[in-house]
Amino acid sequence: MNKVLWSCAALLALFVAVESLSCYTCSLGILGSCLREAPVNCTTSQNRCFAAVAKFSADLLDIHERGCIEDTACKNDTGLILNVRYNITRTCCSTNLCNGAASTQLPLTAALFAALVAVWSQWAL
């Protein structure tokens, strides 16, 4: 009887210790911002978090997505939709909430413009 109780306790501890991976989800993000981001627990088969960016050959906005993914599906894709070529770049990681928002970087032209305005304002004084 004592062995049965210890076996049940060990089995219960195993189930309590096993937690699923938590990832941020974002079903639609435009201009690098997610419209609605929330953490979610992944299924047991989804062992990775991902952040993806879809870029189009036409002058369309990039689309961002985050969520849970299987290890085998974590790869980049290319294709064609209505004669518009797209590239999907996925970045995957395997720790809790590792696919959070990245820091926003200014494009080079915006940074140069800001520097020019700063120098111009010094000369105007």
NORQUIJO-V43565 format. One record per helix or strand of 2 or more residues. SS is the DSSP state (~ for helix, > for strand). FROM is the first residue (numbers start at 1). LEN is the number of residues. Records with the same first field share a line. If there is no record, write none. Layout:
BEGIN
SS: FROM-LEN ; FROM-LEN
END
This chain:
BEGIN
~: 2-16 ; 71-3 ; 108-17
>: 22-9 ; 33-2 ; 37-5 ; 48-9 ; 63-7 ; 77-5 ; 84-10
END
